[in-house]
Amino acid sequence: MKFNNVEHEVIFKKLMSHINANNQAALFEVSGDVSELDEINRNISIMHQTKDNYDHRPITSHRKFIGPAIVFGKKVARKFLKWYIRPIVVQQTEFNHAATTSINRITNKLSEQESKIREGFDETNRRFNEFESQTSMAVLETSRKFNEYDDLLKKIENKIVFLEEQNQRKDALIEQLAKELEFSIFNKRTYAQAGEDSILAYMVHVLGLSFDSISYLDLGANHAKEMSNTYFFYSRGAKGILVEANPMLIPELKQYRNRDIILNYCIDVESGKNVDFYILNGDGLSTPDYETAKAFCERNPDLKIIDKISIETISYRDIVKKFLGKAPTILSIDIEGKDLEIIKSIDFENDRPVIIVIEMIEYDPLNLAYQSKNQEIIKFLKAKDYDEYAFTGINSIFVDKQYLHSKRGDKQ
């Protein structure tokens, strides 16, 4: 018999060895009974031959010369003892006849039982053969089922391999399509409050700056994604510095902006001071300026100062020197009341950002405050050779004219 694997062969041999062991035990028991019965029959045959005893048996002697005298003596002795010997011989003969007849009948009964045993053994053997045949067929059927299952498993494995190959091809195709369908600057998602990141993306595109070459410094970062001027650039591979004074916002920034450097400081004109920082219950309105915080609460009754903490300060100059090494491509400022003060602290001779995004209006929860642009900031940055490129109704975006002139000179 051929087997497709070792497991099938082991199962079959275990079944057959168990069946053969039981069969041999049965044969041994029956054959032992039969051999004892044969011995009884041989003894009965001897009893039949010797059952008759007589008092007149022939008397002989092997002696050559005195033999006749001995025979004569024995006959005379038997003649005189016949009255004693005959009853014993008759009694023994009767006993032998009765014993032989009884044992013979017992033997016949045993023969009948032997015949029945043999018939039973033959029937058992026949049933065993049937069982063995059925078992063999069952084992063969089981083996066939195993083979079918093996074939099915192989088909499933082949299907899985095929699907994995298809998935790999699909992933490769998607990757290829992604490369072919390059990012379009005109088809993107904006995260900023009024689309500032969309305008910034267009500007860096026109300036020929790649996303991985861009660095940013976000002062007053607030949330990691929502209303962020820099998250779009982070999502495209850029990285930079996020400065946020509110310690409750730091875990979110670290979770979603893990490539960026997160600084839990209050931005100021100089580093190393400890200042009071007022946390409001409204997003993006916390400030180190108490008067500004109080004005927010007066304009919006739903606002209130929920906490005041002492926070260490850090300056723009130290951030650039310690963490960036050079001026950022994009500087975003939203620090509620301290914006102009921070702008004036920048060393524009050595640390000029290419683009500056800065909040330009006063807080007004009821009206569009686009007409309240901070003209002092515009005047100051214009003096530093920055042009206002765009205004979103909330923030103004300034571009460094010196950088633009240098780019035009490169092209010439």
N, C-alpha and C positions, 0 to 999 in steps of 0.2 A: 504493500500500500504506500502511496506517495503522499506526503504531507507538504503543505505550503509553508508551514513554519514550525518551530520547535514546540510551541505551546500545544498545538493540535496533537502532535505525536505523543507528548507526555500524557495528555488526558486519555488518549486511546489505550496506551500501554497500562496505565493505572487501572482502568476498568477491566481489561482482559486479565491482568494478573490476579485481581480480586475474584473474578468469576472462576478461573482455573483452580485457584486455591480451594474454594468451596467444593468444586466438583471432585477434586482429588481426595478430599477428606471423606466425602460420601462413598466413593469407590473403595477406600481403605476399610471402612466400617462393614460394608456388605461383603467384601472378599474375606474378611476375618470370620464372619459367621459361616460362610460356605466351607472354609477349610476345616472348621470344627465338625461340621456335619459329615464331611467325608471321612474323618477319623472315626466317628461313631459308626458309620456304615461298615468300615473295615472291621471294627470290633464285633459288630453283630454277625458278620460273615464268619468270623472265627468261632463265635458262640454257636452258630448253626452247625458248624462242623464238629464241635466237641460237646454237644448237648446230651448225647446218649451215652450212659455209663452201664456196663454189663459186668456180672460177676463170673462170666465164663470166657473171659478174654483169653486168647492164645498165650501159652507160657513157653518161652524159648530161652536159650542160653548160648553165649558165644564161646563157652569153654569147649575145647575139642574132645577131651577125654572124659572129664567128669561132668560135662554138660548134661547128658541123659539122666544122670543120678540127681542132679540139681533140679531139673524139670520135673522128675518123678516126685521129689521131695515137696516141691511147691504145689503140685497137683494134690498130693495127699493132704498138705496143710490146708489148701483151699477147700478140700472136701469136708474136712472136719470143721472149718470156720464158716462154711457157707450159710449156716443159720444166722450168723451175726452180720456178715457182710451184705447179704442180699437186701435186707430192709434199708440199709444205708444207701446202697447203690440205687435202689428204686426211688427213695426219697430225693436223692440228688438229681436223678434224671427228671423227676416230676418238676423240681424247682427250676432246673435248666430250661425245660420246655416252657414253663410259665414265664420265666424271666425273658427268654428269647422272644416269645410271642409278644409280651408287653412292650419290650424295647423296640421290637420291629414295628408295632403299631405306632409307638411314639415317633419312631424314625419316619414312618410314612406321613404322620402329621407334620413333622419338621420339614419333610420334603415338599409337602403342600405349601407350608409357610415359605420355604425357600423359593418355590415357584412364584408365589405371590410377591415375595421380596424382589425376585428378579424382574417380574412384570412391573412392580412399582419402580424399581431402578430404571428399567427400560423407559417407563413413562416419564420418570424424572429426567432421565438423560435426553429423551425426546423434547421435553419442555425446555430443558436447559439449552439444547441445540436451537430451539425456536427463539428462546430468550437471547442466546448469544447472537443469533442471526439478526433479531430485532435490534439488539444493542449495537451490533456492528453497523446496521443501517442507520440507527440513531446517531452513532458517532460520525458516520459518513455524512449524514444530513447536517449535524452540528458543524463538522469540518467545512461542508459546503457553505453553510451560513456564515461561518467565520471568514471564508474566502470572499463571500459576497460583501461582508462588512469591511474587510480589508480593501476590496476594490472600491467600495463606497468612500471609505476614509481617504484613499488615494485620490479619488475624484475631488473630494472636498478640499484636500490639501492643494491639489492642482488648481482648483478654483480660487482658493485663498491666494496662492502665489500669483495667479492671473490678475486678481483684483488689486493686489499690492502693486503689481507692475503697472496696472492701469492707473492707480492712484499716483504712482511716481511719474508716469507720463503726463497725467493731468496737472500735477504740481509743476512739472517742468514747463508744460505749456502755459500755465498761468504765469509762471515766472518770466517766460519768454514774452508773453503778451504784455506783462507789466513793464518790461524793459522797452518793448516797442511803443507802448502807449505811455510815453514819458509824461511826468507831472505837468499839468497845464496851470500856469499862473492865473488863468482866468476862470478856472473851475476848481474851487477849493472851499473848505469850511472855515468860517471865522469864529474865533472864541472871544474876541475883544468886546468891550462894551458897545462901541459904535462902529465896528468894522475897521479899527485902526490897523490890525494885523494884515488885513487884505491890502490896504494901501502900502504898508511897509513891504509886503511881499512883492508888489509891483515895482516899488522903488529899487529893491536889491536886485530884482530881475533885470531891470533896465541898466543898472550900474554894473551888471555882469558878475555879481558876487554869488558864489555857490553856497548852499545852505551849510555845508560842513565847515566853511571858512568863517562863518558869522559867529560873533560872540555878543552877548547882551548882558546888561546890568539893569535889573528890575528893582527899583527902590520903592518899597511899599507893595510887595508882590501880591498880598492878600491871598486869594485862592489859587490852587495849582492850575486849573483850566478855566473856570468860569470868570469872565471879565478880565482875562489875562491878555496883555499885549504881546507876550513872548511865547506862550505855549505852542502856537502854530509853528514857530521856528524850531522849538524843541522836538515837535512831532516829526519834523523833516530832517533831524540829525544834528541841529545846532545845539550848543550848550553855553551856559554862562553862570551868573551869580544872581541869587534871589535874596533880597534883604527884607525881612519882615519882623517888626517889633512885637507883634501879638503872639505870645507863646502858644496859644490855643490853635493857631493855624500851622505851626511848624510840622506836626505829624503828617498832615495831609500833603504838604509840600514835599516832604521826604519820601512819601509813598509813591507819588505820581511824577516827581521830578528828580529821580535818583541820580541822573547824570549831572544835574546842576549842583553847584555848591550853595547850601542853604545857610544863611546867617541870621541868627536871632538877635539882632541889634536894632537900635534906633539910629537912623541916619542923621548926621549932624555935621557942623562945619569942622569939628575936631573930634578925635577919638579919645576913649578912656574916661569920659565923664559918666555919671549916673544921673539920669533925668527921669522925671515923672512921665508916665505914658498913660493916657486915658483911653480905656476900652469902652466903646459904645456897642449897643445891641444891634446896630445896623452895619451891613457889610461895607467895608472900604472906608469907613468914616472915623476909625480910631486915629488918634493924633497925640503928639507930645505937647501940643499947644492948647492950654486949658481954655483960653478965650474962644478959640475956634470950636472946641468941643461944646462949650456952653451955647454958642451961636447956633450950632446944628440942632441942639435940643429945643431952643426957642422957636426955630423955624418948623420943626416937626415934633408935635407933642408925643408921638409914639416913640421917639428916641429918648434914651437916658444913658447916663454913664453907669456902667455896671461894675467897673473895677478900675483901680488905679495901681499901677505897678512901677517899680523902679527898674530901669533898663539901661544897660551900658550903651554908649554911643560909638559910632564908627564913622569916619569921614570917607568921602568919595576918593580922595587921594590915596588913603591907606588901602582901600578895597582894590584899586587898580594896581598898586604897588605889590601887595601881598598875595593877591589871588588871581589877577589877570595878566599882569606883566606889561600890558599896554592898554590903551584906551579901548572901550568896547565899540563894536560896530553900531549897536543900538543902545541908547540910554532911555529907559522909561521911568518917569517920576510921577508918583501919586502919593504924596505924604501929607496932604490936608493942612495947608497954612504955612508950610516950611519950604515950599517949592522954590520960590525966588531966592531965598537965603542959601539953599543948597546949590542952585545954579551959579550964584555969585562966588561960591567957594571953589569952583572948578578951575584948575590951571589949564586954560585953553591954549597955552603955548605948547605944552607937552602932552596933555591928556585929552585931546579933542575927539569926542564921539563923531561918527559919520552922520548919524541920525539921532535926534532927540525928540521923544514923545513926552509931552507934559500937559497936565490938566490946566485948563485956561479959564474956567468959569466958577462962579460962586455956587455953593450948594443951594438949590431951590427945589423942594419936592413937588411944588404945584405948577411951576411954569418952566418952559424952555428958556434956559438962561444963556442962549448963544450970543446975545448982545452984550453980555457982561465980560467979554474977553479981557484978560489981564494984559493991558497994553504995556505995562512996565516990563513984563517978561519979553514981549515982542521987541521992545526997544533995546533991552539989554542984549538979547541974542543977536539982533541985527548988528549991534556994535561989535559983536564978536565974530562977525562975518558968517552968520547963519540966516538963511531965508526960510520964511514960513511956506512950506510946500503945500500943506493941506490943513483944513480945520474940519473936524467931524461934528461940531456942535458941542463937544465936551473937551476934546483934546486937540491940541495943535501939534503938527509934525514939522520939525525943522530939519533942514539938510545943510551940511557944511559946504559953503561955496568954495572954499579952498580945495576941498577934496574933489569937487566937480571940476574945477579948473585943472587940477593935476590929471584927472581922467581924460579930459579933452586934450591936454598936452600929450599924454601917452598915445592917444589915437592919431594926433598929428605927426 
